[in-house]
Every structure is written in structure tokens, then in C-alpha cells.
Amino acid sequence: MKTNSLLTFLVVFAIISSCKQKTETKTTQPITMKKKEVVYQVFTRLFGNTNTTNKPWGTIEENGVGKFADFTEEALQEIKDLGVTHIWYTGVPHHAVINDYTAYGISNDDPDVVKGRAGSPYAVKDYYNVNPDLALDPAIRLQEFKELIERTHKSGLKVIIDIVPNHVARNYEGVTNPEGVSDFGAADDTTKEYDVNNNFYYIPGQSFKVPEWQDGYLPLGGDKNPLADSKFEENPAKWTGNGSRLAQPNFNDWYETVKINYGVRPDGTKDFEQLPEPYRNMDYKAHFEFWKDKIVPDSWDKFKDIALYWLDFGVDGFRFDMAEMVPVEFWSYMNSSIKMKNPDAFLLAEVYNPSLYRDYIHLGKMDYLYDKVELYDSIKHIMKGYGWTDHIPVVQRGMEDIEHHMLHFLENHDEQRIASPDFVGDATLAKPAMVVSATLSTSPTMIYFGQEVGEPGAEDAGFGDPTRTSIFDYIGVPHHQRWVNNKKFDGGQLLPQEKDLRDFYKRLLNFTIKSDALMGAYQEIHFYNKDNTENYDHRVLSYVRWSDEEKLIIVSNFDAQKNYAFDLKLPEDVVSKWNLMDGDYRLMDELYGEEKPELHIKEGKGQFKVKLEPLQSYIFSVKE
């Protein structure tokens, strides 16, 4: 074990040392485009819920539910004023729920294939409609969502919704399909495991069996329901959403969903034309032309039509769930069609395999991918106390060619809340991390509703586990509810530390969406200072960002206990690139508007005194 640990240390040390040598003078070049974008992910059914009962497995009547109508003009204006450009309404497409909507022509869903009582938003039941839970009147739920889109646009925000391409609910049933649109699987040859134009994969001769429940789990927490009988009729059985080929999937499989067939045979070979390698460097118009005369699998057309339908409805972009489980050629086909209709559509994909990033960006024509495995995981380790800031320049260098396409976040619905004890237990520990996440690159920033007030996700909601705000249950979100303040949306019930935290997020995010430098060049000065500055170590991080109009020096202290005082140094090459002559320059902290000690330039080198309190960050702008 010691030998392996030593070897690991030496490898990591070598990588960091190599990166240090290469990045001291390396500059990431600016990207020519608009200002930074900030996405506010909001779980739509939880946002406006003011019910505080929070009974485990509570019904919609017991625990309450938010509505489209809760996003009032006042609420949306407050979100925009936080420093947001896009709002991702999570959980909008109609997914399986345990609630009786038969009066509206909607069949009841079986608890044996629904996770939680409110249902997973990633088990979509009808792609051409919206979750009836979210409407004041389910009969006009589409109209209510249309009005929400209009209110959102009026407030100056753009709208993103989910498309879940890899799987659908086992009980998929489109009751409001546009004319000529058939349901998934309606024309499938179910005698075959696979056919290129089947929408699903089948297990001929076997019927689906409900998983064996584990660890004391019972659907609905054991509440009685006529459909909760450990049976669900599906004959023949279909492959499960995560790819399980068992007629009786495991409890930990995505048993509530079935996998979509995109023309990939069970042995992994493909029944569609491959993109020639030169298309990696071609734009979406060339991709559109490539596919224009090609015959593609039926599932490709079904999802393309779904995306175009929602664009026509007024949606401005999509977040694609588990995109790496779907062939990259399909994304070329669909995303080029989307961009032909709306070149400014915001296309964000959930991809976790770094070896696939460039394929899904260049061949799949994605705008943005989650930067989880590289930046998020690195920052999380630093926040938890066992990671070094030395690794962040390493990550940034590795992403240099695609850094603009890697969306940064510290929370989303899949990740633990920062304030949960399983993460760091204190939302203020995210302050330096958030500064770095939001200012390190030209990429968009995303925050999750409640993050800005330190929501800990502590509720035992039912199917959902504490540490993450449940996406499966009817539940209230306590810290967020204090900001909602009985739908005044003014933070009137927030505790002082929650107000301070939200003020920090507001200052930071608003700066990022206005800054020219954050869409300009980047260079790390961390290793230079670590080698040449006393009292500077691996709990501190520094780098510079600049454009013709703005020069920034960013320094953060990730230590929750320790103060730092040192003379931060600006290397000669940065001074030269900034055309700074010998002399003194004013520094302004852009977070809190305070003027700080002067930057002294002498013989082509710069330095100034920095005092950092625990968890403090500065975004210094250089004033000539």
C-alpha cells in the first residue's frame, strides 16, 4: 500500500511540476463573443411551494407542490437581478407521477415503476406535454407553461428545459401528440430484440418483472395503492434505461425507464452512416447538409421533432440528460437541425467521460458540457480539505482547447448540497470555490436554486436521500422558502448569514455577466507566486484575466481557519502583455467596490500587498 501511495504521489507530483513549467507563461487566448452566461437551475415543482409539512412520502395534498404560476414577474425579476441570464426549468416535460389525472385523459401511473410519489423528471411519459402537477388547471397546462415562457422572456431571461434522449417512462403514453406523430414503440416489431427502426430493445419470450425491493424499501413508503402490487404488465420485456438486459432489473437499475434504440445493435455495431473525420472542424450548417439526404433510424426523427416542437413553443435551449449514452452521430443530426432553426439555441449536455468531451463538442455540436469530473471534483476536494489548489491550473491547462464549452457548477440536482454534512456542512466554505468556478474561464456558470442561501438538503423526503434536495418527492425547501417569504420573493425570512451569502452570490454573478476580461485571456500566476512569495501555499490560488478594456487579478483563500498576508507578484510576461510601465496603479476590488493597496511596477515586474481573511477572495481590477 505504501509503495502504491508513493508511486501515485510521484506521478501526481510529476504532472503538476510539468504543468507548472508549461503554464507559467501560457496564456489562454480570448474567445470572440458576448459576455458570460449564468444558468439558474430551478426544480420547477419545488420553487414556489410554501408548505412546510415535509412528511416523508407525503402526498401532494400533505406536502404541497409549486406551480408555473409561482414564477411571477416579481420572482423572475429577482432571479434576473441575482445575475442570471438563463433559467433551466427542471422537470417540465410530463413524467410519471402518483396522482390521479384520469379526468384529464391521463392514465394513472404504477408505483412499482415510479420512483418516489412525485416521480422522476427523467422518466418522461409524454414529450409533447408538461407535468400536470405544475398547472393550476391541468386541462390548460400547456397554456400555463406558454405564459411562463412569455413572463420569463419579458423579464429578460432565456428558457431551458430538459430533453431526456436515452430513455422514457415504462408507461409512455402521448395523449397530445401533434398530428402525424406516433408514440414511441407504436410500430415496433416486438418479436425481435433489435431492429434499426424499433424505438426500444426487447427480450422476446419474457415478461417484465418488478425488481426485488431492497433495504426495507416499499413503493410509496408502504402506503396502500391499488396498483402497488409488485406487478407491471410489459410483454415482452424491454431493456431498462441504463442498459440492463434483464427482464427483472435490479433495484439499483433505472427500472422505471426503458432504453431508446438509436440504431446501435446489441453487439455495439451501428446501423447508420458515420461522420467523416473532417466534420470535426465543420460548423452545424455542414452537419445539417451531411444528414439532409441520409436515412436515419426512426428514434432520431422522433427526438428531432420533439426538440423542434419546443423551439416553436418558445423554448430557447435544452439540457440533454446522459448524452454520452446516445451516439454522437445522433447529436450531430439533431443539434444541427436545432441550430438551423435557432442559431442561438443553448445546448447543454450531461457528459461525464473526459475522453468523449471533444467528440460531443466537435462532432456532436454541443455548446456546453458539464465540467464535473475535472473542475468540480477538484474544487470539491479542495473544499473538503484534502485537495491542493495546485491542481486547478493543471485542470485548466488540460481543458485549454475546449474551456469555453465546459459549464462550471458547484451544485445541481444530482450533487450533494454544499451545506450538507456529507459535502462540507457550511455554505460559506463555497465562497472561494464559487469565485474560482465563475471567473476561471469563459465558460458559463450554473447555480442551483437555494444554493445562494445555503440550502443543506436535509429533508427525509421519501425516495430521495438527504444531502440532495429530492427530485422524486413532494417536499418543501426550507432555506429557499425563507427567501420566497410567502411568495413575496424578497428574502424577508432569511437569517442574517443567509442574506450575506445571497448578497455575495449577487455581487459575484452580476460582475461576471458584465466583465469583458472574463471573456478574454487567462494566465495562472499561482506557481510563480508559490515559488517566489513567502506565506503563499496550496490553500491559495491566483490567476489573471484580461481584455483590451479590463485587467483582473484574482486571488482566493480556500482555508477556513487561516489568514494569509503576502506580497502577490505579477510576472514579467504578464506586465509586458498588459503594457504596464514602471509606476503605481490603483487596484479596485470588484466584489465589494473597495480600493486596495497599489500595484507597484518596477523593472518590468509587479507586486502588491494582499491580506486574505479565511475564505476571502478578491477580484482586483487594475486602474490606470
C-alpha positions as CSV (number, residue, x, y, z in Angstrom):
1,M,0.0,0.0,0.0
2,K,2.8,2.4,0.9
3,T,4.6,1.7,-2.3
4,N,1.5,2.3,-4.4
5,S,0.8,5.5,-2.5
6,L,4.3,6.7,-3.1
7,L,4.1,5.9,-6.7
8,T,0.8,7.8,-7.0
9,F,2.3,10.8,-5.3
10,L,5.3,10.8,-7.6
11,V,3.1,10.6,-10.7
12,V,0.9,13.4,-9.5
13,F,3.9,15.5,-8.5
14,A,5.4,15.0,-11.9
15,I,2.2,16.0,-13.6
16,I,1.9,19.2,-11.5
17,S,5.6,20.0,-12.0
18,S,5.3,19.6,-15.7
19,C,2.2,21.7,-15.8
20,K,4.0,24.3,-13.7
21,Q,6.8,24.6,-16.1
22,K,4.5,24.9,-19.1
23,T,1.8,27.2,-17.7
24,E,3.9,29.9,-16.1
25,T,3.9,31.8,-19.4
26,K,1.0,30.1,-21.1
27,T,-2.0,32.2,-22.0
28,T,-5.4,31.1,-22.9
29,Q,-6.5,33.3,-25.8
30,P,-9.8,35.2,-25.7
31,I,-12.9,34.0,-27.4
32,T,-14.7,36.4,-29.6
33,M,-18.3,36.5,-28.4
34,K,-20.7,38.1,-25.9
35,K,-20.4,38.3,-22.1
36,K,-20.6,35.4,-19.7
37,E,-23.8,33.4,-19.3
38,V,-25.2,32.3,-16.0
39,V,-27.8,29.5,-15.7
40,Y,-30.1,29.3,-12.7
41,Q,-31.3,25.7,-12.4
42,V,-34.6,25.5,-10.6
43,F,-36.6,22.5,-9.8
44,T,-39.9,23.7,-11.0
45,R,-42.3,21.9,-8.7
46,L,-40.4,22.9,-5.6
47,F,-39.7,26.6,-6.3
48,G,-43.0,28.1,-5.2
49,N,-44.1,25.5,-2.6
50,T,-44.6,27.2,0.7
51,N,-45.9,24.1,2.5
52,T,-43.5,23.3,5.4
53,T,-45.0,19.9,6.5
54,N,-42.3,17.8,4.9
55,K,-43.8,14.4,5.7
56,P,-41.7,11.5,4.3
57,W,-43.6,10.1,1.3
58,G,-46.1,12.9,1.7
59,T,-48.8,13.3,-0.8
60,I,-49.3,16.4,-3.0
61,E,-52.1,17.5,-0.6
62,E,-49.9,16.9,2.5
63,N,-46.6,18.4,1.4
64,G,-47.8,20.8,-1.3
65,V,-46.3,21.5,-4.8
66,G,-45.2,24.6,-6.7
67,K,-46.8,25.8,-9.8
68,F,-45.9,27.5,-13.1
69,A,-47.8,30.5,-11.7
70,D,-45.5,30.8,-8.8
71,F,-42.9,32.3,-11.1
72,T,-44.4,35.7,-11.0
73,E,-42.9,38.8,-12.6
74,E,-41.5,39.7,-9.2
75,A,-39.9,36.3,-8.7
76,L,-38.4,36.3,-12.2
77,Q,-37.0,39.8,-11.8
78,E,-35.3,38.8,-8.5
79,I,-33.8,35.8,-10.3
80,K,-32.5,38.0,-13.1
81,D,-31.2,40.6,-10.6
82,L,-29.2,37.8,-9.0
83,G,-27.0,37.9,-12.1
84,V,-28.7,35.3,-14.2
85,T,-29.1,35.1,-18.0
86,H,-30.9,31.7,-18.4
87,I,-33.3,29.8,-16.3
88,W,-33.4,26.0,-16.6
89,Y,-36.9,24.8,-15.6
90,T,-36.1,21.3,-14.5
91,G,-38.9,18.7,-14.6
92,V,-41.2,20.4,-17.1
93,P,-42.0,17.6,-19.6
94,H,-44.8,15.3,-18.4
95,H,-43.3,12.5,-16.4
96,A,-44.8,9.6,-14.5
97,V,-46.4,10.8,-11.2
98,I,-48.6,9.2,-8.5
99,N,-51.6,11.4,-8.7
100,D,-55.0,10.8,-10.3
101,Y,-55.4,12.9,-13.5
102,T,-57.8,10.5,-15.3
103,A,-60.3,13.3,-15.5
104,Y,-57.9,14.9,-18.0
105,G,-57.4,11.8,-20.1
106,I,-54.2,10.8,-18.4
107,S,-53.7,7.2,-17.3
108,N,-52.6,6.5,-13.7
109,D,-49.0,5.5,-13.2
110,D,-48.0,2.3,-11.4
111,P,-46.0,2.9,-8.1
112,D,-44.0,-0.2,-8.9
113,V,-42.3,1.6,-11.8
114,V,-42.3,5.2,-10.4
115,K,-39.5,6.4,-8.1
116,G,-41.0,8.5,-5.3
117,R,-44.5,9.8,-5.2
118,A,-43.9,12.9,-7.3
119,G,-41.9,10.8,-9.8
120,S,-38.6,11.2,-11.5
121,P,-38.4,14.1,-14.1
122,Y,-36.2,11.7,-16.1
123,A,-38.9,9.2,-16.7
124,V,-40.8,11.2,-19.3
125,K,-44.3,9.9,-20.0
126,D,-45.4,12.4,-22.7
127,Y,-42.8,14.5,-24.6
128,Y,-45.5,16.8,-26.1
129,N,-47.0,18.0,-22.9
130,V,-46.0,19.2,-19.4
131,N,-46.3,17.9,-15.9
132,P,-49.9,18.3,-14.8
133,D,-48.8,18.8,-11.2
134,L,-47.4,22.2,-12.2
135,A,-50.6,23.7,-13.5
136,L,-53.3,25.4,-11.6
137,D,-55.7,23.9,-14.1
138,P,-54.3,20.6,-15.7
139,A,-56.7,21.0,-18.6
140,I,-54.7,24.0,-19.8
141,R,-51.3,23.1,-18.6
142,L,-49.6,23.8,-21.9
143,Q,-51.1,27.2,-22.0
144,E,-49.9,27.9,-18.4
145,F,-46.4,26.9,-19.4
146,K,-46.6,29.1,-22.5
147,E,-47.5,32.0,-20.3
148,L,-44.5,31.2,-18.1
149,I,-42.2,31.3,-21.1
150,E,-43.6,34.7,-22.0
151,R,-43.2,36.1,-18.5
152,T,-39.6,34.7,-18.4
153,H,-38.7,36.4,-21.7
154,K,-40.3,39.6,-20.6
155,S,-38.0,39.6,-17.6
156,G,-35.0,39.3,-19.8
157,L,-34.2,35.7,-19.2
158,K,-34.0,32.8,-21.6
159,V,-35.7,29.4,-21.1
160,I,-34.0,26.0,-21.0
161,I,-35.9,22.7,-20.5
162,D,-34.8,19.1,-20.3
163,I,-34.8,16.6,-23.1
164,V,-34.1,13.1,-21.9
165,P,-33.0,11.2,-25.1
166,N,-31.6,7.9,-23.6
167,H,-34.8,6.6,-22.0
168,V,-38.5,7.1,-21.4
169,A,-41.0,6.0,-18.8
170,R,-42.1,2.4,-19.0
171,N,-45.7,3.7,-19.3
172,Y,-45.0,6.2,-22.1
173,E,-48.3,7.5,-23.5
174,G,-48.6,10.6,-25.7
175,V,-52.1,11.9,-25.3
176,T,-51.5,15.2,-27.1
177,N,-49.2,14.2,-29.9
178,P,-49.2,16.6,-32.9
179,E,-50.9,15.3,-36.0
180,G,-48.9,12.6,-37.6
181,V,-46.8,11.8,-34.5
182,S,-46.9,8.2,-33.3
183,D,-45.9,7.1,-29.8
184,F,-42.5,5.5,-29.1
185,G,-42.8,1.8,-29.8
186,A,-46.1,2.0,-31.5
187,A,-44.8,0.5,-34.7
188,D,-42.0,-1.7,-33.2
189,D,-41.6,-5.3,-34.2
190,T,-41.6,-6.8,-30.7
191,T,-40.7,-10.3,-31.9
192,K,-37.1,-9.0,-32.4
193,E,-34.6,-8.0,-29.8
194,Y,-33.4,-5.3,-32.2
195,D,-34.5,-3.7,-35.4
196,V,-33.0,-0.4,-36.7
197,N,-36.4,1.3,-36.7
198,N,-37.6,-0.1,-33.4
199,N,-37.7,2.6,-30.7
200,F,-36.9,0.0,-28.0
201,Y,-34.9,-3.1,-27.4
202,Y,-36.9,-6.2,-26.4
203,I,-36.4,-9.5,-24.6
204,P,-38.7,-11.8,-26.7
205,G,-40.4,-14.5,-24.8
206,Q,-40.0,-12.9,-21.4
207,S,-42.3,-10.6,-19.4
208,F,-41.1,-7.7,-17.3
209,K,-40.8,-8.4,-13.6
210,V,-40.7,-5.7,-10.9
211,P,-37.3,-5.6,-9.1
212,E,-36.9,-7.2,-5.7
213,W,-37.2,-4.4,-3.2
214,Q,-34.1,-3.9,-1.0
215,D,-33.2,-2.4,2.3
216,G,-36.7,-2.2,3.6
217,Y,-37.9,-0.1,0.6
218,L,-41.6,-0.3,-0.4
219,P,-43.2,1.8,-3.1
220,L,-44.9,4.9,-1.6
221,G,-43.2,4.1,1.7
222,G,-45.7,1.2,2.1
223,D,-48.9,3.3,1.7
224,K,-51.7,1.3,0.1
225,N,-52.4,1.9,-3.6
226,P,-54.4,-0.5,-5.9
227,L,-51.5,-0.5,-8.4
228,A,-48.8,-1.2,-5.8
229,D,-48.9,-5.0,-6.2
230,S,-45.3,-5.7,-7.4
231,K,-46.6,-6.2,-10.8
232,F,-46.4,-4.2,-14.0
233,E,-47.6,-5.6,-17.4
234,E,-45.0,-5.4,-20.1
235,N,-44.8,-8.2,-22.6
236,P,-42.3,-8.8,-24.0
237,A,-40.0,-7.0,-21.5
238,K,-37.9,-4.1,-22.7
239,W,-34.3,-3.3,-21.9
240,T,-34.1,-0.9,-18.9
241,G,-32.9,2.7,-19.3
242,N,-29.4,2.2,-18.0
243,G,-28.9,-0.7,-20.5
244,S,-29.9,-3.7,-18.3
245,R,-31.0,-6.6,-20.5
246,L,-32.7,-8.4,-17.6
247,A,-36.5,-9.0,-17.7
248,Q,-36.3,-8.3,-14.0
249,P,-33.9,-5.4,-13.5
250,N,-32.1,-4.8,-10.2
251,F,-33.4,-2.4,-7.7
252,N,-30.4,-0.1,-8.4
253,D,-31.1,-0.1,-12.2
254,W,-33.2,2.6,-13.8
255,Y,-36.1,0.2,-13.6
256,E,-38.7,3.0,-14.1
257,T,-37.5,3.6,-17.6
258,V,-36.8,1.8,-20.9
259,K,-33.8,2.4,-23.2
260,I,-34.3,4.1,-26.5
261,N,-32.8,2.4,-29.6
262,Y,-30.8,4.7,-31.8
263,G,-29.7,2.1,-34.4
264,V,-27.0,0.6,-32.3
265,R,-27.1,-3.2,-32.4
266,P,-26.8,-5.2,-29.2
267,D,-23.2,-6.1,-30.2
268,G,-22.4,-2.3,-30.3
269,T,-22.1,-2.0,-34.1
270,K,-24.0,0.8,-35.8
271,D,-26.8,0.8,-38.3
272,F,-26.2,4.4,-39.6
273,E,-23.7,6.3,-41.5
274,Q,-20.6,7.6,-39.7
275,L,-19.5,11.2,-39.8
276,P,-16.2,11.6,-41.7
277,E,-13.4,12.9,-39.6
278,P,-13.2,16.3,-41.3
279,Y,-16.6,17.2,-40.0
280,R,-15.0,17.6,-36.6
281,N,-13.9,21.0,-37.8
282,M,-17.1,22.0,-39.7
283,D,-20.0,24.1,-38.5
284,Y,-23.6,23.0,-37.8
285,K,-24.6,24.0,-41.4
286,A,-22.2,21.5,-42.9
287,H,-23.5,18.8,-40.5
288,F,-27.1,19.6,-41.5
289,E,-26.2,19.2,-45.1
290,F,-24.5,15.9,-44.4
291,W,-27.6,14.4,-42.9
292,K,-30.1,16.0,-45.2
293,D,-30.2,13.2,-47.7
294,K,-29.5,10.3,-45.3
295,I,-32.0,7.7,-44.0
296,V,-31.7,7.7,-40.2
297,P,-33.3,5.4,-37.5
298,D,-36.8,6.3,-36.5
299,S,-35.8,7.3,-33.0
300,W,-33.6,10.0,-34.4
301,D,-36.5,11.7,-36.2
302,K,-38.8,11.3,-33.2
303,F,-36.4,13.2,-30.9
304,K,-35.6,15.8,-33.5
305,D,-39.3,16.5,-33.9
306,I,-39.6,16.9,-30.2
307,A,-36.8,19.4,-30.0
308,L,-38.2,21.5,-32.9
309,Y,-41.7,21.4,-31.3
310,W,-40.4,23.0,-28.1
311,L,-38.4,25.6,-30.1
312,D,-41.5,26.6,-31.9
313,F,-43.2,26.8,-28.4
314,G,-40.7,29.4,-27.4
315,V,-38.0,27.5,-25.5
316,D,-34.5,28.8,-26.0
317,G,-32.4,25.8,-25.3
318,F,-32.1,22.3,-23.9
319,R,-30.2,20.4,-21.2
320,F,-29.7,16.9,-22.6
321,D,-29.7,14.1,-19.9
322,M,-27.0,11.4,-20.1
323,A,-26.0,12.5,-23.6
324,E,-22.9,10.2,-23.7
325,M,-25.3,7.1,-23.7
326,V,-26.6,8.2,-27.1
327,P,-24.4,8.0,-30.3
328,V,-22.6,11.2,-31.1
329,E,-23.8,11.0,-34.7
330,F,-27.4,11.4,-33.5
331,W,-26.3,14.6,-31.8
332,S,-24.8,15.9,-35.0
333,Y,-28.1,15.2,-36.7
334,M,-30.4,16.7,-34.0
335,N,-28.2,19.7,-32.9
336,S,-27.6,20.8,-36.5
337,S,-31.4,20.8,-37.0
338,I,-31.9,22.8,-33.9
339,K,-29.2,25.4,-34.8
340,M,-30.7,25.7,-38.3
341,K,-33.9,26.8,-36.7
342,N,-32.3,28.9,-33.9
343,P,-28.6,29.5,-34.2
344,D,-28.5,30.9,-30.7
345,A,-30.1,27.9,-29.0
346,F,-28.3,27.0,-25.8
347,L,-27.4,23.3,-25.9
348,L,-26.0,21.8,-22.6
349,A,-25.2,18.1,-22.3
350,E,-24.6,15.8,-19.3
351,V,-21.3,14.0,-20.3
352,Y,-19.0,12.6,-17.6
353,N,-16.3,10.8,-19.6
354,P,-13.5,13.2,-20.4
355,S,-12.3,11.1,-23.3
356,L,-15.6,11.9,-25.0
357,Y,-15.7,15.6,-24.4
358,R,-14.2,16.7,-27.7
359,D,-16.3,14.2,-29.7
360,Y,-19.5,15.6,-28.3
361,I,-18.4,19.2,-28.7
362,H,-16.9,19.0,-32.2
363,L,-18.8,16.1,-33.8
364,G,-22.0,16.3,-31.7
365,K,-22.2,20.1,-32.0
366,M,-22.9,20.6,-28.3
367,D,-22.4,24.1,-27.0
368,Y,-21.6,23.1,-23.4
369,L,-20.8,20.0,-21.3
370,Y,-20.8,19.6,-17.5
371,D,-17.3,20.1,-16.1
372,K,-17.8,17.7,-13.3
373,V,-15.0,15.1,-13.5
374,E,-12.3,17.7,-13.9
375,L,-13.0,21.1,-12.2
376,Y,-16.0,20.3,-10.0
377,D,-14.3,17.2,-8.4
378,S,-11.0,19.1,-8.0
379,I,-12.7,22.0,-6.3
380,K,-14.7,19.7,-4.1
381,H,-11.6,18.0,-2.8
382,I,-10.0,21.4,-2.0
383,M,-13.2,22.5,-0.1
384,K,-13.1,19.2,1.8
385,G,-9.6,19.9,2.9
386,Y,-7.5,17.2,1.1
387,G,-7.1,18.7,-2.3
388,W,-4.5,21.3,-3.3
389,T,-5.1,24.4,-5.4
390,D,-2.1,23.3,-7.4
391,H,-4.4,21.0,-9.3
392,I,-6.7,23.8,-10.7
393,P,-4.1,25.2,-13.2
394,V,-3.5,21.5,-14.2
395,V,-7.2,21.1,-15.0
396,Q,-7.4,24.4,-16.8
397,R,-4.5,23.6,-19.0
398,G,-6.0,20.2,-19.9
399,M,-9.2,22.0,-20.9
400,E,-7.4,24.8,-22.8
401,D,-8.7,23.9,-26.2
402,I,-12.3,23.4,-25.0
403,E,-12.5,25.5,-21.9
404,H,-15.3,27.7,-23.2
405,H,-17.5,24.6,-23.7
406,M,-17.2,23.3,-20.1
407,L,-20.0,24.6,-17.9
408,H,-19.0,25.2,-14.3
409,F,-21.1,24.5,-11.3
410,L,-20.8,23.6,-7.6
411,E,-24.4,22.3,-7.2
412,N,-27.1,20.7,-9.3
413,H,-29.9,18.3,-8.7
414,D,-27.6,15.2,-8.9
415,E,-24.9,16.5,-6.5
416,Q,-24.8,16.9,-2.7
417,R,-25.8,20.3,-1.4
418,I,-22.6,22.2,-0.3
419,A,-24.1,22.8,3.1
420,S,-24.9,19.1,3.7
421,P,-22.7,17.4,6.2
422,D,-21.6,14.9,3.5
423,F,-20.1,17.7,1.4
424,V,-18.7,20.4,3.7
425,G,-21.6,21.3,6.1
426,D,-21.2,25.0,5.7
427,A,-22.3,27.0,2.6
428,T,-19.8,29.8,3.3
429,L,-17.0,27.3,2.5
430,A,-18.0,27.6,-1.1
431,K,-17.2,31.3,-1.4
432,P,-13.6,31.0,-2.8
433,A,-14.7,28.0,-4.8
434,M,-17.6,29.9,-6.3
435,V,-15.2,32.8,-7.2
436,V,-12.9,30.4,-9.0
437,S,-15.7,28.5,-10.7
438,A,-17.3,31.7,-12.0
439,T,-14.1,33.5,-13.1
440,L,-11.6,30.9,-14.2
441,S,-12.7,30.6,-17.8
442,T,-15.0,31.9,-20.5
443,S,-17.5,29.1,-19.8
444,P,-21.0,29.6,-18.5
445,T,-21.7,29.3,-14.7
446,M,-24.6,27.4,-13.2
447,I,-26.1,27.6,-9.7
448,Y,-28.9,25.5,-8.3
449,F,-31.9,27.2,-6.6
450,G,-31.3,27.5,-2.9
451,Q,-27.5,27.4,-3.3
452,E,-27.4,31.1,-2.9
453,V,-29.0,30.9,0.6
454,G,-27.1,27.8,1.8
455,E,-29.8,25.2,1.4
456,P,-28.5,21.9,3.0
457,G,-30.9,19.4,1.6
458,A,-31.6,17.9,5.0
459,E,-35.1,16.6,4.5
460,D,-36.1,12.9,4.6
461,A,-38.5,13.2,1.7
462,G,-39.2,9.5,0.9
463,F,-37.4,8.0,-2.0
464,G,-34.8,10.9,-2.2
465,D,-31.9,10.7,0.3
466,P,-30.9,13.7,2.5
467,T,-27.9,15.7,1.3
468,R,-29.6,16.2,-2.1
469,T,-32.9,18.1,-2.4
470,S,-35.2,15.3,-3.6
471,I,-36.3,15.3,-7.2
472,F,-38.6,12.3,-6.6
473,D,-40.9,13.6,-3.8
474,Y,-43.3,16.4,-2.9
475,I,-41.3,18.4,-0.4
476,G,-40.6,21.9,0.8
477,V,-37.1,23.5,0.6
478,P,-36.7,25.4,3.9
479,H,-33.9,27.9,3.3
480,H,-35.2,28.7,-0.1
481,Q,-38.7,29.1,1.4
482,R,-37.4,31.7,3.8
483,W,-36.3,33.7,0.7
484,V,-39.7,33.0,-1.0
485,N,-41.3,34.6,2.1
486,N,-44.9,33.6,1.4
487,K,-44.4,34.4,-2.3
488,K,-43.1,37.9,-1.8
489,F,-39.7,36.7,-3.1
490,D,-37.9,39.3,-1.1
491,G,-35.8,37.2,1.3
492,G,-37.9,38.6,4.2
493,Q,-37.4,35.5,6.4
494,L,-33.7,34.8,5.7
495,L,-31.3,34.6,8.6
496,P,-28.5,37.2,8.6
497,Q,-25.9,34.7,7.3
498,E,-28.2,33.6,4.5
499,K,-28.7,37.2,3.4
500,D,-25.0,37.8,3.4
501,L,-24.5,34.7,1.3
502,R,-27.1,35.7,-1.2
503,D,-25.5,39.2,-1.4
504,F,-22.1,37.5,-2.1
505,Y,-23.6,35.5,-5.0
506,K,-25.4,38.5,-6.4
507,R,-22.3,40.6,-6.4
508,L,-20.2,37.9,-8.0
509,L,-22.6,36.8,-10.7
510,N,-23.5,40.3,-11.7
511,F,-19.9,41.1,-12.1
512,T,-19.3,38.1,-14.2
513,I,-22.0,38.8,-16.7
514,K,-20.7,42.4,-17.3
515,S,-17.0,41.7,-17.4
516,D,-15.1,41.9,-20.6
517,A,-11.9,40.3,-19.1
518,L,-13.8,37.2,-18.2
519,M,-14.4,36.6,-21.9
520,G,-10.7,37.4,-22.6
521,A,-7.3,35.9,-21.9
522,Y,-6.3,33.8,-18.9
523,Q,-2.9,33.0,-17.3
524,E,-2.2,31.4,-14.0
525,I,0.3,33.1,-11.7
526,H,-0.1,30.5,-8.9
527,F,3.1,28.6,-9.4
528,Y,5.1,31.7,-9.9
529,N,3.9,33.0,-6.5
530,K,4.3,29.7,-4.9
531,D,8.0,29.7,-5.8
532,N,8.7,33.4,-5.2
533,T,6.3,34.6,-2.5
534,E,6.6,34.0,1.3
535,N,3.5,32.8,3.1
536,Y,1.8,31.7,-0.1
537,D,0.8,28.0,-0.3
538,H,-1.5,25.4,-1.8
539,R,-4.6,26.7,0.0
540,V,-4.3,29.9,-2.0
541,L,-4.9,30.3,-5.8
542,S,-4.2,33.2,-8.1
543,Y,-4.5,34.0,-11.8
544,V,-5.1,36.9,-14.1
545,R,-7.8,37.6,-16.7
546,W,-7.8,40.4,-19.2
547,S,-9.1,42.1,-22.3
548,D,-8.3,45.3,-24.0
549,E,-10.7,47.1,-21.7
550,E,-10.1,45.4,-18.4
551,K,-7.3,43.7,-16.4
552,L,-8.1,41.5,-13.4
553,I,-6.0,39.8,-10.8
554,I,-8.0,37.1,-8.9
555,V,-6.8,35.6,-5.6
556,S,-8.7,33.3,-3.3
557,N,-8.1,31.7,0.1
558,F,-9.7,28.3,0.4
559,D,-8.6,27.9,4.1
560,A,-11.5,28.3,6.6
561,Q,-9.1,28.9,9.5
562,K,-6.0,30.7,8.3
563,N,-5.2,34.3,7.4
564,Y,-2.7,35.0,4.7
565,A,-0.5,38.1,4.2
566,F,2.0,38.3,1.4
567,D,3.3,40.4,-1.5
568,L,1.5,39.0,-4.5
569,K,3.8,39.1,-7.5
570,L,2.9,39.8,-11.2
571,P,5.4,38.0,-13.6
572,E,7.3,40.0,-16.2
573,D,5.4,38.4,-19.1
574,V,2.0,39.5,-17.7
575,V,3.3,43.0,-17.1
576,S,4.5,43.1,-20.7
577,K,1.3,41.7,-22.1
578,W,-0.6,44.4,-20.2
579,N,1.7,47.1,-21.4
580,L,2.2,48.4,-17.9
581,M,5.0,50.9,-17.4
582,D,7.0,51.3,-14.2
583,G,5.0,53.1,-11.6
584,D,2.0,52.7,-9.3
585,Y,-1.5,51.6,-10.3
586,R,-4.7,51.7,-8.3
587,L,-6.5,48.4,-7.6
588,M,-10.2,48.1,-7.1
589,D,-11.9,45.1,-5.5
590,E,-14.8,44.4,-7.9
591,L,-16.8,42.3,-5.4
592,Y,-17.3,45.0,-2.8
593,G,-16.1,48.1,-4.5
594,E,-13.2,48.9,-2.2
595,E,-10.0,50.5,-3.3
596,K,-7.0,48.4,-2.2
597,P,-3.2,48.8,-1.9
598,E,-1.5,50.0,-5.1
599,L,0.2,47.7,-7.6
600,H,3.8,48.7,-7.9
601,I,5.6,48.0,-11.2
602,K,9.4,48.2,-11.1
603,E,11.8,47.0,-13.8
604,G,9.0,45.2,-15.6
605,K,7.8,43.2,-12.5
606,G,4.7,43.8,-10.3
607,Q,3.7,43.3,-6.8
608,F,1.3,44.5,-4.1
609,K,0.4,43.6,-0.6
610,V,-2.5,41.2,0.0
611,K,-4.2,40.3,3.2
612,L,-6.7,37.5,3.0
613,E,-9.1,36.5,5.7
614,P,-10.3,32.9,5.9
615,L,-12.4,32.0,2.8
616,Q,-11.8,35.5,1.3
617,S,-11.4,36.3,-2.4
618,Y,-10.5,39.4,-4.3
619,I,-11.2,40.3,-7.9
620,F,-8.8,43.2,-8.4
621,S,-9.2,45.4,-11.4
622,V,-6.2,47.5,-12.4
623,K,-6.9,51.2,-12.8
624,E,-4.5,53.2,-14.9
